[in-house]
Amino acid sequence: MSEAGGGRGCGSSVPQRAPWSLVAATAAFCLVSATSVWTAGAAPMSREERQKLGNQVLEMFDHAYGNYMEHAYPADELMPLTCRGRVRGQEPSRGDVDDALGKFSLTLIDSLDTLVVLNKTKEFEDAVRKVLRDVNLDNDVVVSVFETNIRVLGGLLGGHSLAIMLKEKGEYMQWYNDELLQMAKQLGYKLLPAFNTTSGLPYPRINLKFGVRKPEARTGTETDTCTACAGTLILEFAALSRFTGATIFEEYARKALDFLWEKRQRSSNLVGVTINIHTGDWVRKDSGVGAGIDSYYEYLLKAYVLLGDDSFLERFNTHYDAIMRYISQPPLLLDVHIHKPMLNARTWMDALLAFFPGLQVLKGDIRPAIETHEMLYQVIKKHNFLPEAFTTDFRVHWAQHPLRPEFAESTYFLYKATGDPYYLEVGKTLIENLNKYARVPCGFAAMKDVRTGSHEDRMDSFFLAEMFKYLYLLFADKEDIIFDIEDYIFTTEAHLLPLWLSTTNQSISKKNTTSEYTELDDSNFDWTCPNTQILFPNDPLYAQSIREPLKNVVDKSCPRGIIRVEESFRSGAKPPLRARDFMATNPEHLEILKKMGAASSIDAEDGLRFMQEMIELSSQQQKEQQLPPRAVQIVSHPFFGRVVLTAGPAQFGLDLSKHKETRGFVASSKPYNGCSELTNPEAVMGKIALIQRGQCMFAEKARNVQNAGAIGGIVIDDNEGSSSDTAPLFQMAGDGKDTDDIKIPMLFLFSKEGSIILDAIREYEEVEVLLSDKAKDRAAILKGKMIPSYIINSNPEMENEEQPSSENDSQNQSAEQITSSSQEVDLVDQESPEESSLNSQPESPSPADTDNAASVSASEQNSKPMENHETTSLDGECTDLDNQLQEQSETEEDSNPNVSWGKKVQPIDSILADWNEDIEAFEMMEKDEL
């Protein structure tokens, strides 16, 4: 693994100006040494099983790539639920997410080097010809500089790197004459105007045709950019300079990195999330290793690996020391404030930080990499996928999962560095979950909600660029790959750049601008990779011993290894008072509260943390009064459980979270609004009734379909075009009367989700659905059914089941791609977490729609996306270490989410009155975060 060579030697120092070939060789030697220790005594996965899993990855890629080429190309991305391409301007805007789309066949370019890694050289040659023939980079469209750099410029350079490799081998690409490189150079020049700022930091967006700041460009007025957006350019831009000899690209990227380094917070050595591109002032002053900053750190270390410039390593080591000092709280990685780094900025983590264990492998810091990776794996085992964000007690914070590859990336690097077969089993789990829960007839669909298993009409290009590459490499032997992967480094989009670029066209001055370091542990600047006999002390079970304490951390909802808490115990001090443990009747708690902010800086810090937790706890308790979303899963031909729709719950009727799911065929009620006795009871008897929203109360509709013999009901919104992707979760309330007489389950679908079922009825007449609290395993749904062979092939878990064959598989396969010309489903994505809010105030009642008055909005207006789906608790209650020591039982206040500050005893009110200014400051922090 090329990236694992972050050190310069193995067991002894190597001169700082050693030839890069020596660096690469010693890196490989270090890897081999580490692997030999880990595999001793381990039970490796058989070669046959690894080959089987590798072949499975190839089939999955074919399914995704083939459907993109058939149904979407030349569009940028595939919409896998509606089997069509996503074209910018022809679909409802998804906000910043759409800035990656530039009408340049994004998925094809992003997949180029994946084709070669997966030994699909003929397909690669065909794809390169299509790119050269069809792709236009001169479109009048505003795109993200960051996304265009890592996906398109990186994709072209990765494709060029492997094209010249194949040409040298003499069998493929003999006609190739650097055409992809010329396209990359053209794109590079189109991105350069973005750097026209006083700071050298690029504008976040640029018009491919008109640049920035021109009236027709429709961009150039932005003032802020994220740290990762400005700091994730050096690999692609430097490679472009080294390939072409045009030094301007590397110069601009280096200038941006230099500016970010100079603007770091000098006392903490941390950087913020967003920065003003003109003044250099930090706009968001929280700091972590996830969204907004992640690849900035990655590119500092990898720039050293690729370019051999020591200043990049020195900067990375300085930042890494700060990360491990302040942000790392094993196994957690929590954002902090750059000016007050001992104060956590939030109590949740985002999914993008899953790359960090892989980066720690490259750094050579294996233990925390194992710890964080294991914690993330436990979250995945709980939800099948990693939620976009989750809290420190492992509750879902944002429920989406757009098929991100970062966890697979870290899994691959940990396996390459350790040789531990445990990580092969982790990869196997990822493959199984993708096939079980994300695979649909036209590709793989992102998860709209990991709790219900509902899908989103989205398959991002990075899924093909990264996920399949890392999974295939995880199971492949060296001879399975047609070139030496050790000769390349992965970009943040997993594109491959050759290491020999370090000695090519070195016209850039390597002036060391690193200055003003704090005193650091000397080990941060070691020029050697770890001595494996010390790192892994002759113990083949070393990794297991690190993972074992974390096995139940998620189930118990308790991060048990937080360093700061442990250190407080070792020092003899009592752990800080947490908001959720506070009892107004406890004199000791009141005394601690009085001391906060008065006795010492530590007490002041505890007081600020307590207030922040109390604000978040109050908000969380309000949300926890809401019911979670439900799922409607279409299980009949040709869907077979592969389409899952997000449904709103009802506050009456059968609770699907406590009872077995309801399964049945659907039938429309007459009258369709269900507001009077049904005239077609024979049609809905024993079936799930479809009812239109409006003209009466939800409970009245439920009673009418129940009296007609229906076993369940689905209310479909009458507001045409409404979707669960653009509206908050909707809950159906009762009519103010006793609703115990309603025994059937009732769910609510917005118009676009409901149209999928209505379109299916028009196409197939007989449509069977499953109403549940969470999508069910397809193997359980399909057992004993007449299943076409292509369905069995797409569900590996069904391979061992005896399935009768269908009479007409080909007809079934063509029929699965239903699309209504009048009501196409567009499950649009949310805007970026920092810029969108899906929550709204409850709807106003109207005479024409009195059920609106009885509806309950998922939450009051607040600022965090996806929190309209409440933060759900995992199994088990969390018991902190301090609670375990004190052996305190839950109080009445702890178990009652409706307890408010107004009911606390008087001393608390007087204490809080002294904190008004600080509370306002924390509220401002919340706004800054958004």
KETOR-913795 format. One record per residue (C-alpha): residue in one letter; x, y, z. Coordinates in steps of 0.5 Angstrom, whole numbers, padded with zeros to 4 digits, always signed. Example, Ala and Ser with C-alpha at 12.3 -4.5 7.8 and 13.67 -1.06 7.14 Angstrom:
A+0025-0009+0016 S+0027-0002+0014 
END
This chain:
M+0000+0000+0000 S+0003+0006-0002 E+0000+0011+0003 A+0003+0007+0009 G+0010+0009+0007 G+0009+0015+0012 G+0015+0014+0015 R+0022+0014+0012 G+0025+0007+0014 C+0024+0001+0019 G+0028+0001+0025 S+0033+0006+0023 S+0033+0013+0021 V+0033+0015+0013 P+0036+0022+0011 Q+0031+0027+0010 R+0033+0028+0002 A+0033+0020+0001 P+0031+0018-0006 W+0023+0017-0007 S+0024+0010-0009 L+0028+0008-0002 V+0022+0011+0001 A+0017+0007-0002 A+0021+0001-0001 T+0022+0002+0006 A+0014+0003+0007 A+0013-0003+0003 F+0018-0007+0008 C+0014-0004+0014 L+0008-0006+0012 V+0010-0013+0011 S+0013-0013+0018 A+0007-0011+0021 T+0003-0016+0017 S+0007-0022+0019 V+0006-0020+0026 W-0001-0020+0026 T-0003-0026+0022 A+0001-0030+0027 G-0004-0035+0030 A-0010-0032+0027 A-0015-0036+0023 P-0015-0033+0016 M-0020-0033+0011 S-0019-0038+0005 R-0017-0036-0001 E-0023-0039-0004 E-0028-0035+0000 R-0024-0028-0002 Q-0024-0030-0009 K-0032-0031-0008 L-0033-0024-0005 G-0028-0021-0010 N-0033-0024-0015 Q-0039-0021-0012 V-0036-0014-0012 L-0035-0015-0019 E-0042-0017-0020 M-0044-0011-0016 F-0040-0006-0020 D-0043-0009-0026 H-0050-0008-0024 A-0049+0000-0022 Y-0044+0002-0028 G-0049-0002-0033 N-0055+0001-0030 Y-0052+0008-0031 M-0049+0007-0038 E-0056+0004-0040 H-0061+0009-0036 A-0057+0015-0035 Y-0051+0016-0039 P-0049+0022-0041 A-0052+0025-0035 D-0048+0026-0029 E-0051+0021-0024 L-0056+0015-0024 M-0063+0016-0021 P-0064+0009-0019 L-0071+0009-0017 T-0074+0012-0023 C-0068+0009-0028 R-0066+0015-0031 G-0061+0020-0031 R-0060+0026-0026 V-0059+0032-0031 R-0058+0039-0027 G-0064+0044-0028 Q-0069+0038-0030 E-0070+0036-0023 P-0072+0040-0017 S-0066+0043-0014 R-0062+0039-0008 G-0058+0045-0006 D-0051+0045-0005 V-0051+0037-0007 D-0052+0039-0014 D-0046+0043-0015 A-0042+0037-0016 L-0046+0036-0023 G-0043+0040-0029 K-0047+0036-0035 F-0040+0033-0036 S-0042+0025-0035 L-0039+0026-0028 T-0040+0018-0026 L-0037+0016-0032 I-0031+0020-0031 D-0031+0018-0024 S-0031+0011-0025 L-0025+0011-0030 D-0019+0008-0026 T-0024+0004-0022 L-0025+0000-0029 V-0018-0002-0029 V-0017-0004-0022 L-0023-0009-0023 N-0019-0011-0029 K-0024-0009-0034 T-0019-0006-0039 K-0024-0007-0045 E-0029-0003-0041 F-0024+0002-0039 E-0022+0003-0047 D-0029+0004-0049 A-0030+0009-0043 V-0024+0013-0045 R-0027+0014-0052 K-0034+0016-0050 V-0031+0021-0045 L-0026+0024-0051 R-0032+0024-0056 D-0038+0026-0051 V-0036+0030-0045 N-0036+0038-0046 L-0032+0042-0040 D-0035+0049-0043 N-0042+0048-0040 D-0046+0054-0038 V-0046+0051-0031 V-0044+0053-0024 V-0040+0048-0020 S-0037+0047-0014 V-0029+0048-0015 F-0028+0042-0009 E-0032+0037-0012 T-0030+0038-0019 N-0023+0038-0017 I-0023+0031-0013 R-0028+0028-0018 V-0027+0031-0025 L-0020+0033-0025 G-0018+0027-0021 G-0022+0022-0025 L-0018+0025-0031 L-0012+0025-0028 G-0013+0018-0025 G-0015+0015-0032 H-0009+0018-0035 S-0005+0015-0030 L-0007+0008-0032 A-0008+0009-0039 I-0001+0011-0040 M+0001+0005-0036 L-0003+0000-0040 K+0000+0003-0046 E+0007+0001-0044 K+0004-0006-0043 G+0003-0006-0050 E-0004-0009-0050 Y-0009-0004-0049 M-0009+0004-0051 Q-0004+0003-0056 W-0008+0009-0059 Y-0008+0014-0053 N-0004+0020-0054 D-0005+0024-0047 E-0012+0026-0049 L-0015+0025-0042 L-0009+0029-0040 Q-0011+0035-0045 M-0018+0035-0042 A-0015+0035-0035 K-0011+0041-0037 Q-0017+0045-0040 L-0021+0044-0034 G-0015+0046-0029 Y-0015+0053-0033 K-0022+0053-0032 L-0022+0053-0025 L-0016+0058-0024 P-0020+0064-0024 A-0023+0062-0017 F-0016+0063-0014 N-0017+0071-0016 T-0018+0073-0008 T-0013+0077-0004 S-0012+0071+0000 G-0011+0066-0005 L-0016+0062-0002 P-0021+0060-0008 Y-0028+0062-0009 P-0033+0056-0007 R-0036+0056-0014 I-0034+0057-0021 N-0038+0058-0028 L-0035+0053-0033 K-0036+0057-0038 F-0036+0064-0035 G-0031+0064-0029 V-0033+0068-0023 R-0035+0075-0022 K-0038+0076-0029 P-0046+0078-0029 E-0047+0072-0033 A-0043+0067-0029 R-0048+0068-0023 T-0043+0067-0018 G-0037+0070-0015 T-0041+0074-0009 E-0039+0068-0004 T-0035+0070+0002 D-0034+0064+0005 T-0031+0057+0004 C-0030+0051+0008 T-0023+0049+0010 A-0023+0042+0006 C-0026+0046+0000 A-0019+0050+0000 G-0015+0045+0003 T-0016+0039-0002 L-0013+0041-0008 I-0005+0040-0008 L-0005+0033-0010 E-0009+0034-0017 F-0006+0041-0018 A+0001+0038-0017 A+0000+0032-0021 L-0003+0036-0027 S+0003+0041-0026 R+0008+0035-0026 F+0005+0031-0032 T+0004+0038-0036 G+0010+0042-0034 A+0005+0048-0032 T+0007+0050-0025 I+0002+0055-0024 F-0003+0049-0022 E+0002+0047-0016 E+0003+0054-0014 Y-0004+0056-0013 A-0006+0050-0009 R+0001+0051-0005 K-0001+0058-0004 A-0008+0056-0001 L-0005+0051+0004 D+0000+0056+0006 F-0005+0061+0008 L-0009+0056+0012 W-0003+0054+0016 E-0002+0061+0017 K-0009+0062+0020 R-0009+0056+0024 Q-0011+0058+0032 R-0004+0059+0034 S-0005+0057+0042 S-0009+0050+0040 N-0006+0049+0033 L-0013+0047+0030 V-0017+0050+0024 G-0024+0052+0024 V-0029+0049+0019 T-0031+0055+0015 I-0026+0061+0013 N-0027+0068+0010 I-0024+0068+0003 H-0022+0075+0003 T-0020+0077+0010 G-0018+0070+0013 D-0023+0071+0019 W-0026+0064+0021 V-0033+0064+0020 R-0035+0058+0024 K-0030+0056+0030 D-0031+0049+0031 S-0026+0044+0029 G-0026+0037+0028 V-0024+0031+0023 G-0031+0031+0020 A-0035+0035+0015 G-0031+0041+0013 I-0024+0040+0015 D-0023+0032+0014 S-0019+0032+0007 Y-0015+0038+0009 Y-0011+0034+0014 E-0011+0028+0009 Y-0008+0032+0004 L-0002+0035+0008 L+0000+0028+0010 K-0001+0025+0003 A+0002+0031-0001 Y+0008+0029+0003 V+0008+0022+0001 L+0007+0024-0006 L+0011+0030-0007 G+0017+0029-0002 D+0016+0036+0001 D+0018+0036+0009 S+0014+0042+0011 F+0007+0038+0009 L+0009+0033+0014 E+0011+0038+0019 R+0005+0041+0019 F+0001+0035+0019 N+0004+0033+0025 T+0003+0039+0029 H-0004+0039+0027 Y-0005+0031+0029 D-0002+0033+0036 A-0007+0038+0037 I-0013+0033+0034 M-0010+0027+0039 R-0010+0032+0045 Y-0017+0036+0044 I-0021+0032+0039 S-0020+0025+0040 Q-0023+0022+0046 P-0023+0015+0044 P-0026+0012+0041 L-0030+0018+0040 L-0028+0024+0035 L-0031+0030+0038 D-0031+0037+0035 V-0028+0043+0040 H-0028+0050+0039 I-0021+0053+0037 H-0020+0058+0042 K-0023+0053+0048 P-0021+0047+0045 M-0022+0043+0052 L-0030+0045+0051 N-0034+0040+0046 A-0037+0044+0041 R-0043+0039+0040 T-0045+0032+0042 W-0045+0028+0036 M-0041+0026+0030 D-0042+0026+0023 A-0040+0020+0018 L-0035+0023+0014 L-0030+0022+0020 A-0030+0015+0018 F-0024+0016+0014 F-0020+0018+0020 P-0018+0011+0022 G-0015+0010+0015 L-0011+0016+0016 Q-0008+0014+0022 V-0006+0008+0019 L-0002+0012+0014 K+0001+0016+0020 G+0003+0010+0024 D-0002+0011+0030 I-0005+0004+0030 R-0009+0003+0036 P-0013+0009+0036 A-0015+0007+0029 I-0017+0001+0031 E-0021+0004+0037 T-0025+0009+0033 H-0026+0004+0027 E-0029-0001+0032 M-0034+0004+0035 L-0036+0006+0028 Y-0037-0002+0026 Q-0041-0003+0032 V-0046+0003+0030 I-0046+0000+0023 K-0048-0007+0026 K-0054-0003+0029 H-0057+0000+0023 N-0054-0003+0017 F-0051+0003+0015 L-0047+0009+0018 P-0052+0015+0019 E-0050+0021+0017 A-0049+0024+0024 F-0050+0020+0031 T-0049+0023+0038 T-0044+0021+0043 D-0049+0016+0046 F-0050+0013+0039 R-0057+0015+0037 V-0059+0017+0030 H-0058+0025+0029 W-0059+0025+0022 A-0061+0019+0019 Q-0059+0019+0012 H-0054+0015+0009 P-0052+0016+0001 L-0047+0010+0001 R-0041+0013+0003 P-0035+0010+0002 E-0030+0012+0008 F-0031+0007+0013 A-0030+0002+0007 E-0023+0006+0006 S-0021+0005+0013 T-0023-0002+0013 Y-0018-0003+0007 F-0012+0001+0010 L-0013-0003+0017 Y-0013-0010+0014 K-0007-0008+0009 A-0003-0005+0015 T-0005-0011+0020 G-0007-0017+0016 D-0012-0018+0021 P-0017-0023+0018 Y-0022-0019+0022 Y-0023-0014+0017 L-0024-0018+0012 E-0031-0020+0016 V-0032-0013+0016 G-0032-0012+0009 K-0036-0018+0008 T-0041-0015+0012 L-0041-0009+0008 I-0042-0013+0002 E-0048-0016+0005 N-0052-0010+0007 L-0051-0007+0001 N-0054-0012-0003 K-0060-0013+0002 Y-0062-0006+0003 A-0059-0002-0002 R-0060-0006-0008 V-0065-0004-0013 P-0067-0006-0020 C-0063+0000-0023 G-0057+0000-0019 F-0056+0002-0011 A-0060+0007-0008 A-0058+0011-0002 M-0062+0010+0004 K-0066+0016+0006 D-0067+0013+0013 V-0063+0008+0016 R-0068+0007+0021 T-0073+0005+0017 G-0069+0002+0011 S-0073+0007+0006 H-0069+0009+0000 E-0067+0016-0004 D-0067+0016-0011 R-0060+0018-0011 M-0053+0014-0013 D-0047+0019-0013 S-0041+0018-0017 F-0037+0017-0011 F-0040+0010-0010 L-0037+0007-0016 A-0031+0011-0016 E-0029+0009-0008 M-0033+0004-0005 F-0032-0002-0010 K-0025+0000-0011 Y-0024-0001-0004 L-0028-0007-0003 Y-0025-0011-0009 L-0018-0009-0006 L-0019-0011+0001 F-0021-0019-0002 A-0016-0019-0008 D-0009-0022-0008 K-0003-0018-0011 E-0004-0023-0018 D-0011-0021-0018 I-0009-0014-0020 I-0006-0012-0027 F-0001-0007-0024 D+0003-0006-0018 I-0002-0002-0013 E+0004+0000-0009 D+0006+0005-0014 Y+0000+0009-0013 I-0003+0014-0008 F-0010+0015-0007 T-0013+0022-0007 T-0019+0023-0003 E-0024+0021-0009 A-0019+0014-0009 H-0016+0016-0016 L-0009+0014-0017 L-0003+0018-0018 P+0003+0015-0019 L+0009+0016-0014 W+0014+0017-0019 L+0011+0024-0020 S+0015+0026-0014 T+0022+0027-0018 T+0018+0030-0025 N+0018+0037-0026 Q+0021+0039-0020 S+0021+0047-0021 I+0017+0049-0015 S+0021+0052-0009 K+0020+0048-0003 K+0021+0053+0002 N+0019+0051+0009 T+0014+0056+0011 T+0012+0052+0017 S+0014+0056+0023 E+0012+0058+0030 Y+0011+0051+0033 T+0009+0049+0040 E+0013+0044+0043 L+0011+0037+0041 D+0013+0030+0043 D+0019+0028+0039 S+0015+0022+0037 N+0011+0026+0032 F+0017+0028+0028 D+0020+0021+0028 W+0023+0019+0021 T+0022+0012+0022 C+0016+0007+0021 P+0014+0004+0028 N+0018-0002+0030 T+0013-0008+0030 Q+0016-0011+0036 I+0014-0005+0040 L+0008-0003+0037 F+0005-0011+0037 P+0009-0014+0043 N+0009-0021+0040 D+0002-0022+0041 P-0002-0024+0035 L-0009-0022+0039 Y-0007-0015+0040 A-0012-0012+0036 Q-0017-0016+0039 S-0015-0014+0046 I-0016-0007+0043 R-0023-0008+0040 E-0026-0013+0045 P-0028-0007+0051 L-0032-0004+0045 K-0036-0010+0043 N-0042-0007+0047 V-0041+0000+0047 V-0046+0002+0042 D-0051-0003+0045 K-0050+0000+0052 S-0050+0007+0049 C-0044+0008+0053 P-0037+0011+0050 R-0034+0007+0056 G-0027+0009+0054 I-0027+0017+0054 I-0020+0019+0056 R-0022+0025+0060 V-0027+0022+0064 E-0021+0016+0066 E-0016+0021+0067 S-0021+0025+0072 F-0022+0018+0076 R-0014+0017+0076 S-0013+0023+0079 G-0018+0022+0085 A-0023+0028+0082 K-0030+0026+0082 P-0033+0026+0074 P-0036+0033+0072 L-0044+0033+0073 R-0048+0032+0067 A-0054+0035+0065 R-0058+0028+0064 D-0056+0026+0071 F-0058+0032+0075 M-0063+0032+0080 A-0066+0038+0083 T-0067+0035+0090 N-0060+0033+0091 P-0056+0038+0095 E-0049+0035+0092 H-0051+0037+0085 L-0054+0044+0088 E-0047+0045+0091 I-0043+0043+0085 L-0048+0048+0081 K-0046+0054+0085 K-0039+0052+0084 M-0039+0052+0077 G-0036+0058+0074 A-0033+0061+0081 A-0028+0056+0083 S-0023+0055+0078 S-0022+0055+0070 I-0024+0047+0070 D-0030+0049+0074 A-0032+0054+0069 E-0031+0049+0063 D-0035+0044+0067 G-0041+0050+0068 L-0040+0052+0060 R-0041+0044+0058 F-0047+0043+0063 M-0051+0049+0060 Q-0049+0047+0053 E-0052+0040+0055 M-0058+0042+0058 I-0060+0046+0052 E-0059+0040+0048 L-0063+0036+0053 S-0069+0040+0053 S-0069+0040+0045 Q-0068+0033+0045 Q-0073+0032+0050 Q-0078+0036+0046 K-0076+0031+0040 E-0077+0025+0043 Q-0084+0026+0044 Q-0085+0025+0037 L-0086+0018+0034 P-0081+0015+0029 P-0082+0014+0022 R-0085+0008+0019 A-0084+0004+0013 V-0088+0002+0007 Q-0084-0004+0003 I-0087-0006-0004 V-0086-0014-0004 S-0090-0016-0010 H-0087-0017-0017 P-0083-0014-0020 F-0080-0010-0013 F-0080-0016-0008 G-0078-0012-0003 R-0073-0007-0006 V-0077-0001-0006 V-0078+0002+0001 L-0082+0008+0002 T-0082+0013+0008 A-0088+0013+0012 G-0091+0018+0017 P-0094+0014+0023 A-0101+0015+0027 Q-0102+0017+0034 F-0108+0012+0034 G-0109+0004+0032 L-0104-0001+0032 D-0097+0001+0034 L-0092-0003+0029 S-0086-0002+0033 K-0090-0007+0038 H-0093-0011+0034 K-0092-0016+0028 E-0092-0012+0021 T-0098-0012+0017 R-0098-0015+0010 G-0103-0015+0005 F-0105-0013-0002 V-0107-0006-0003 A-0114-0003-0006 S-0117+0004-0007 S-0123+0006-0002 K-0129+0008-0005 P-0130+0014-0004 Y-0123+0015-0004 N-0123+0020+0001 G-0125+0015+0006 C-0130+0020+0010 S-0136+0016+0009 E-0138+0009+0009 L-0135+0005+0004 T-0139+0003-0002 N-0134-0002-0004 P-0132-0006+0002 E-0131-0013-0002 A-0125-0010-0005 V-0122-0008+0001 M-0124-0014+0005 G-0117-0017+0008 K-0113-0012+0004 I-0110-0005+0006 A-0114+0001+0004 L-0111+0007+0000 I-0115+0013+0002 Q-0114+0020+0000 R-0112+0026+0005 G-0117+0031+0006 Q-0125+0033+0008 C-0125+0029+0015 M-0121+0027+0021 F-0116+0021+0020 A-0119+0017+0025 E-0125+0018+0021 K-0122+0015+0015 A-0119+0009+0019 R-0126+0007+0022 N-0129+0007+0016 V-0124+0003+0012 Q-0123-0002+0019 N-0131-0003+0019 A-0130-0005+0011 G-0126-0010+0013 A-0119-0007+0011 I-0113-0010+0015 G-0109-0003+0015 G-0110+0004+0011 I-0105+0008+0008 V-0107+0016+0007 I-0104+0019+0001 D-0103+0026+0001 D-0107+0030-0004 N-0102+0036-0004 E-0099+0034-0011 G-0091+0034-0011 S-0090+0033-0004 S-0085+0029-0002 S-0082+0026+0005 D-0075+0029+0002 T-0077+0036+0002 A-0082+0036+0008 P-0082+0034+0015 L-0084+0028+0018 F-0092+0028+0018 Q-0096+0024+0024 M-0103+0023+0024 A-0107+0025+0030 G-0113+0023+0033 D-0120+0027+0033 G-0119+0029+0040 K-0124+0023+0042 D-0122+0016+0045 T-0119+0012+0039 D-0118+0005+0042 D-0123+0003+0038 I-0118+0003+0032 K-0114-0003+0032 I-0111-0003+0025 P-0105+0000+0023 M-0105+0007+0019 L-0099+0010+0015 F-0098+0017+0012 L-0095+0017+0005 F-0093+0024+0001 S-0096+0025-0006 K-0089+0023-0009 E-0088+0016-0005 G-0096+0015-0006 S-0095+0015-0013 I-0090+0010-0013 I-0096+0005-0011 L-0101+0008-0015 D-0097+0007-0021 A-0095+0000-0019 I-0103-0001-0019 R-0104+0001-0026 E-0098-0003-0029 Y-0099-0009-0025 E-0106-0009-0022 E-0104-0014-0016 V-0099-0010-0011 E-0097-0013-0004 V-0094-0008+0001 L-0091-0009+0008 L-0093-0004+0013 S-0087-0004+0019 D-0083+0000+0023 K-0077-0002+0019 A-0076-0005+0012 K-0075-0013+0013 D-0070-0017+0010 R-0071-0019+0003 A-0069-0026+0004 A-0075-0027+0010 I-0080-0023+0005 L-0078-0028-0001 K-0078-0035+0002 G-0082-0040-0001 K-0084-0035-0007 M-0084-0036-0014 I-0078-0031-0015 P-0074-0030-0022 S-0067-0032-0022 Y-0064-0025-0023 I-0067-0023-0016 I-0064-0029-0013 N-0057-0027-0016 S-0058-0020-0014 N-0059-0022-0007 P-0053-0026-0004 E-0057-0028+0002 M-0062-0032-0002 E-0057-0037-0006 N-0058-0043-0001 E-0065-0042-0001 E-0069-0047-0006 Q-0073-0042-0010 P-0078-0045-0016 S-0076-0041-0023 S-0080-0036-0026 E-0083-0038-0033 N-0081-0031-0036 D-0075-0028-0033 S-0074-0024-0038 Q-0081-0021-0038 N-0080-0020-0031 Q-0074-0016-0031 S-0076-0011-0036 A-0082-0010-0032 E-0079-0008-0026 Q-0077-0001-0029 I-0083+0002-0028 T-0084+0010-0030 S-0090+0014-0030 S-0089+0020-0035 S-0094+0024-0031 Q-0092+0022-0024 E-0085+0021-0024 V-0082+0020-0017 D-0076+0024-0015 L-0074+0023-0009 V-0069+0029-0008 D-0064+0030-0003 Q-0063+0035+0003 E-0059+0041+0002 S-0052+0041+0006 P-0053+0040+0013 E-0050+0046+0015 E-0055+0050+0010 S-0062+0047+0010 S-0067+0045+0015 L-0073+0040+0014 N-0077+0042+0020 S-0083+0047+0019 Q-0089+0050+0024 P-0095+0045+0024 E-0100+0047+0018 S-0105+0052+0019 P-0112+0049+0019 S-0117+0050+0013 P-0124+0048+0012 A-0123+0044+0006 D-0118+0040+0010 T-0120+0039+0017 D-0115+0033+0018 N-0109+0038+0018 A-0112+0041+0024 A-0111+0034+0028 S-0104+0033+0025 V-0098+0034+0029 S-0092+0036+0026 A-0086+0032+0027 S-0082+0038+0031 E-0082+0045+0032 Q-0078+0050+0027 N-0071+0048+0029 S-0064+0049+0026 K-0062+0042+0025 P-0063+0038+0018 M-0066+0031+0019 E-0068+0032+0026 N-0076+0032+0024 H-0074+0025+0024 E-0073+0025+0032 T-0067+0022+0035 T-0068+0015+0037 S-0065+0011+0042 L-0062+0005+0041 D-0063-0001+0045 G-0061+0000+0053 E-0060+0006+0057 C-0054+0009+0058 T-0050+0009+0064 D-0044+0013+0065 L-0038+0011+0069 D-0039+0016+0074 N-0046+0013+0075 Q-0044+0006+0075 L-0039+0009+0081 Q-0044+0012+0084 E-0050+0007+0083 Q-0055+0012+0082 S-0062+0010+0080 E-0066+0014+0075 T-0071+0019+0078 E-0078+0021+0076 E-0075+0027+0073 D-0070+0023+0069 S-0076+0018+0066 N-0081+0024+0065 P-0079+0028+0058 N-0084+0033+0060 V-0080+0035+0066 S-0079+0043+0065 W-0074+0048+0068 G-0080+0051+0071 K-0082+0046+0076 K-0075+0046+0079 V-0074+0048+0086 Q-0073+0056+0087 P-0065+0056+0088 I-0064+0053+0081 D-0068+0059+0078 S-0063+0064+0082 I-0057+0060+0079 L-0059+0060+0072 A-0061+0068+0073 D-0053+0069+0074 W-0052+0065+0067 N-0056+0069+0062 E-0050+0072+0059 D-0047+0065+0058 I-0053+0061+0056 E-0054+0067+0050 A-0047+0065+0048 F-0048+0058+0047 E-0055+0060+0043 M-0050+0064+0039 M-0045+0058+0038 E-0051+0054+0036 K-0053+0059+0030 D-0045+0059+0028 E-0046+0051+0028 L-0051+0052+0023 
END
